[in-house]
Amino acid sequence: MQGATLSRWTMSYFALACLMLVAGQGLMLAGYGYPAVAVSAPETLVLVHILAIGWLSLLMAGALLQFVPVLIARPLVGGRFAAPALLLIVAGLGALVGGFVALSGAIDLPLALLPLGGGLLLAGFVLLAAVLAATLLAARPLPLPARFVAVGLSALVGAALVGFAFTLALSGTSDNLLLVRLVADGVDLHAALGLGGWLSVTALGVSYRLLAMFLLAPEAERPTSRIVWWAASLAIGLVAACIPVVLLAASGVTALFAAAFLLTLAAVLLYGGDVVHLYRSRKRKQAELNIRATFAAFGALLLSVALLNLPGVRAGEGLAAVVYLFVFGWLTGLGLAQLYKIVAFLTWLEAYGPVLGRAPVPRVQDLVDEGRGRVLFWFYYGAVAAATLALFAEASGVFRAAVLVQLAATLGLIGELIRARRLCIVPKALRAPVGMVRPHLFLPTFVSRR
């Protein structure tokens, strides 16, 4: 990891993200939100934002604070602002959720919580994006994976701005006609910028680097990789172009979305080819569990994007099921698979980095139990598939049963992350050589002032 140090706050982002994932799945298990109520109901909005912001965005933010310096071989710029950004995002999410609860009428809370939450989230995400953008600007020209991150950060700011506009209209703070139009017809583009631009495009870029690093594969740019970046960037540009079209109440949103989804499908297919090339050119003979678990996430990505290219699905026929597959099969599956390796890897650096070359140390693989993890991933992906099919069939009882299994597998995987942090699986003879640093659970012990 040339040019990088351990990020001070990455583990805190990860810990809070995992708590939000458990909370979101717990709410689904309890029958809160869709499919018990409508997709547009305030209860569903609570659930969606806990998962999209609390789980996926905090996970991605924590990963970028650690790995953007790896992508460009430069230290993080303004790392001291990572903690304030985290506090703003968590506070903003709390206020936003409170606003949605007020909107549902379940508890008598002020609707002013909505714009308060939206403003705090906008401030937190802009601060995070500024830290990462300043780091990227220190290394020009940018390597290809970093260019994906740059596009993702632009989509993040766009999604946060649109979301803040929503809170102004939904709370009654503003009755501006443009905001009313945006709320009425802009939900899809808000979701596309967040789930597609910020989370997925960024994930593609980071995965190019992580897959090559963990597979010990060559990192040379391929022409197809550059086409993936262009196609993904153009797709996000088309989605962003929908904003003025919606504000002007003009026609053309459907055509722009259709073109964006077609470009996305092309990008995903080419990306899949790049992943296969990396796998075949690897020097590591036996792929580790995080790589094998990632392949299921790639399959969910391909299937969900292919389905989203069907006009009937985009019109609402099974759309919720496809989004569920996208969120839990692709984004969450990828996140859990990579966390399984990243947490072990960073813990190994933290604990044994100070004594490398001076005492026998375990391998990174010795921090995890792949046999146990393999079973948990099988249960997790199986439950996601069952829940997706249940949503297609509108079988709410089967859906909740599948979510129960999914939640149990998630808790098991989080338990494995905690065991890795605690060095529980490391053989006793190698666990605590003289000079090693025993890591804390949520905060790295070895930190840089950069």
N, C-alpha and C positions, 0 to 999 in steps of 0.2 A: 504494500500500500504506500507507494512512493509519495512523499510530500504531504502525508496525512498524519494526524494524531487522533487519539481517541476523543470523540465528542463528549463534552461534559454532560449534556442533557439528553442524549439519544435514548438511554435506557428509561428515563422518566417519561419521554414521549411514548415509548413502547409499552410501558406499564399501564399508563392511562388509557392507551388505545385498546389494550387487551381487556381492561375493565369495561370499556364501552361496548366491545364486541359481546361480552357476556351479558351485559345489561340489555342490549338490543335483542339478542336471541331469547333472553328471559321474558321480555315483553311479548314477543311473538308466541312463545309457549303459553303465556297467560291469556292469550286471545286479544291482546291490545293491538290496535291498528289493523291494517289489511291482513287477511281477508274478512275479518269480523266486521269491519266497517269499510266505507268506500275508499278508493285510492286517494281521493282529494280531501278526505276528512282530516281534521286537526290531529287526531290520534295517530293517523298514518304519517303525518308530517313530523310528529315527535320521533317516531321510530326511524324514519328515513334519515333525519338529520343526526340522530345519535350514531347511526351506522356510517353515514357518509362523512360526517365531520369528526365525531368522536373516535370512531375506529379507523376508517380508511385514511382520512386526511392527517390525523396525528401519526399514524404508522408511516405514511409516506414522508411527512415532514421530518420525523426522527431519522429515517433512513437517509434522506438527502443531506441532513446536517453532518452525517458521518461519511457519505460516499460521494458527494459532489467534489470534495477535495481529492478523492481517489480518482475520479474521472479526469481531472485536469492536472493532477500532481502538483497542486498548490494548497497552502493552508487555508482554512476557513477565514473569511473576512467578517469581522463583527460578530464573532461567536458569542459575545457577552449578551447579545440581544435575543438569543434563543430562549432563555427563561422568560423574559417579558412577553415574547410572542406566545409562548405556551400558556401563560397566565391569561392573556387577552383572549385566546381562542377558547380556553376552558370556561372562563367567565362568560364569554359571548354565547357559547353553546348552552350554558345553564339558563341565561336570560331568554334565549330564543325558545328553548323547550318550555320555560315558564309561560312565555307568550302564547305558544300553541295550546298549552293546557287552558289558558284563559279563554282562548278562542273557542275551545270545545265546550266551555261552560262547566267543566268538572269542578273547578276550584275558582273562587272569586279572586282573580289576580288582575292587575292593571294591564291593559293591552299595550301600554307604553313599553313593556318588556320586549316586545317584538323589535321595534327600531333600536332599542338599547342593545339587544343581542346582536342584531345585524351590524350595528356600528362597531361594536367591540370585535366581532369576527372579521369585519373588513380591516380594522386596524391591525389585528393580529396577523392576518394572512399577508397584508401588504408589508408588514415588518419582516415576516419570514421570507417573503419573496425578495425584499430588498437585500437581506443578508446573503441569500443564495445568488442573486443577480450580481451583487458586488464581487462575490467570489468568482463567478463565471467570467466577469469582465476582466479579471486579472490574468486570464489565459486566452489570448486571441492569437490565431484562429482557434475556435473551439473544436475539440474532437467530436465525432458524430454523436456518441451517447450524450454528451453535454448539450448538444443542440436540441435533442429531444426534451431534455429538462427545461431548456429555455422556452420552448413552445408550451410545455405543461405549466410553467409558472405564469405565462401570459394568460392561459385559459383559467388558471386559479383566480387571478385578479378579476377577470371578466365575470366569472361565476359569482364571486363575492360581491361585486358591484350590482349585478342583477338581483342577487338575493337581498341586498340591502334595500333596493328599490321595492321589492316585494313587501318587505316589512313595513315600509312607509305607507303603502296602499292598504295592506291587510289590517293594520292597526287604526286606520282612519286618520293618521297623522297628515296625510295629503290626499286630496281627491283630484289631483292633476290627471287630465284625460290620458296623457301618455303613459302614466303609471298604471292606470286602469287597463289600458290595452295590453301592457306588458304582462300584468297578472293574468289576464284572460287568455292570452295566446303565447306566453313566453315560458311556460313551465318546462316544455320539452327542451328548449334551447338551454335553459338553466341546468337541467340534468345532463345534457350532452356536454356542456362546457366542463361540468364538474367530474362526472364519471368517465366521460370519454377523453376530454382534453387534459385536465389536470391529473387525474389518477392513471388513466390507461396509457396515454402518450408518454408520460414520465416513467411509468413502469416498463414500457418497452425499451426506453433508452438505458435505464439503469440495468435492466436484465441483460442487455448486450454485454456490459462490462462484467457483471457478476457471474454470468454463465461461463464466460471465457476464463475468469479468474478461478472459479471453483472446479471447472473441468480441465484446467491447464491446457486450454486451446489457444491457437493463434488469434490475435486481436486485430488483424488487418481489416480495414474497411473493404466491404464488397460493394459492387455497383447496386445490387439489390437492396442493401442496407440504406444507401442514399435514396433510392426510390421510395422505400418505406417512409423515410423522414419527409420527403416531399409530399407523398400522398396523405400522410397523417396531418401535416401542416396545412395542406390545402383543404382537407376535410374540416378541420377546426376553423379555418378561415371562412368557409361557407356557412358554418353554423353561426359564427359571429356576425356574418352579413345578414342573418335573419333578424337581428335586433332592430336595425333601422326599418326593415320591411314591416315588422310587427308594429313599431311605433307609428308608422305612417298609414297603418291599416291597408297596406297594399297586398297584392297577390304575389305568389312566388315562393312562399315558405315551404310548401310541400315539395316543390321541385328542388329547392336548395337542399333540403334534408335528404331527399332521395339520392342526389348526387354525392352528398357527404357520406352516406352509408355505403354507396357503391365504392367510393375511394377507400373507405375504411376496410371493406372486405378485401380489396386488392392488397392493401397494406398488410393485413393480417396473414394472407396467403403467402406473400413474399417473406414476411417475418418468420413464418413457420419454416420456410425453406432455409433461412439463415440459421435458425435454431438447429435444424437437422444437420447442416454443414458443421456447426460448432461441435455438435455431439460426435459426429464421425471423425473429426480431426483432433479430438481430445487426446492428451497424453495420459490422463488418468484412466486406466483400464476399466475400473469398476465405478460407475456413477454412484454418488452418495444419495441418501434418501431425499434430501432437499431437491435434487435435480429430478429424480423420478417422480416425486410428488408434484413438481411444477408441470410436468407433461400433462397431467389431468387438467390443470388450470388452463393450459394452452388449448386443450380440446374444448373446454367450456367456452373460451373466448371465440374460437372459430365457429362453434355451433350457434352461439347467441348472436354473433354479428351476421351470420348467414340468415338466421331467422328474422332479424331486424330489417333485412333487405326485402322481405316480403311485404307488399303494401297492406295486406290484411292484418298482419301482426302490428305494423305501425299504427293502423287504425284502431287497435284496441283488442283484437282477437288473440288472447293469450299474451298480451304485452307484459302484464305483471309477472307472469311465469318466466318470460325471457329475461326481464330485468333481474329477477331473483337469481337466475342462473348466472347472469353476468356479474352480479355483486358477490354472490357467495361461491360460485364455481370458479370464476376467473380472478376477480380482485382479492377476495378473501382467501381463496385457495392458494394463490400466488403469495399473498402476504404471510400466511401461516407457514408455507413451505420454506420461504426464504428466512423468516424469523428463526426457524429451527436451526439453520446454519449460522445466520448472522449473530445471534445471541451467543452461541457456542464459540464462534470465531473471536468476537470482541472480548468475551470473558477470558478466553485463552491468552489473548494479547495482554489483557489487563493483569491477569494473575501470574503468567509465566514469562512475559516479555522481559521483565527485569533480570531474570536468571538464565536467559537463553545463552547457551555456550558455556555456562559455568556450573550447570547441574543437569542431571537427567530430567526431562519434562515429558508429560504425556502428549499425544497427538491431539489435534482438534477433535477428531472422531471419538476419542476416549471420553469426551465430556457428555456424550449422548448415548442413549440406548436405542439403536436403529430398529431393533426387533419390535420393541414396544411402540415406537413411533410409527412404524409401518402399519401396524394394526389400527392405530388411531386414525391415520390418514385414510385407510380403506373405509372405516366407519364414517368418517367425515364426508368424503366424496359420495359414498353411497347414500347417505342421508340427504345431501344436497340434490342428488338426482331424484330421489323419491319425493322430496318436497316440491321440486319443480313440476314433476308429473302430477302431483296432487293439485297444484294450482291450476294446471291445464284442465284437469278433470273437475275442478271446483269442489274438491273433497276436503273440507276444512278439518275434519277429524283426522284424516290420514296426514294432512299437512302438519298438524300440531304434533302428531306422533313422530314424524320425521324430524321436526325441529328439536324434539326431546333428545333423539339420538345425536343430532348435529351438535347440540349444546354440550352433551356429555363428552363427545369426541373433542370439542374445542377446549373444555375444561381439562381433559387429559393432556392435550398438547401444551396448554399453558403450564400445567404441572411439570411437564418435561423441560420447559424453558426455565422454570424455577430450580429444578434439580441441576440443570446445567450451570446456572449461576452459583449454586451452592456447592458445586464440584462433587456432588453426591456419587456420581458414577465413576469418577476417576479412580483407578486402582490405588490402594492405600500407599503402596511403595513410591508412587509418583505424585501423590496429591499435594504434599506440602514440603517441597524442598526448601532449604534455608535461603531466605531472601525473596521468596515469592510473596505476592500481595494478594490477600484474600479479598475478593470483590464484595462490595455491598450489593444488596438485591436490586435496588432501583437506580442507584447513582454509581457511576464508575469511580473507583478509588484512585486510579491513575488518570489525571486530567492535565490538559495543556492550558496555559493562560492565553493562547491565541484566540 
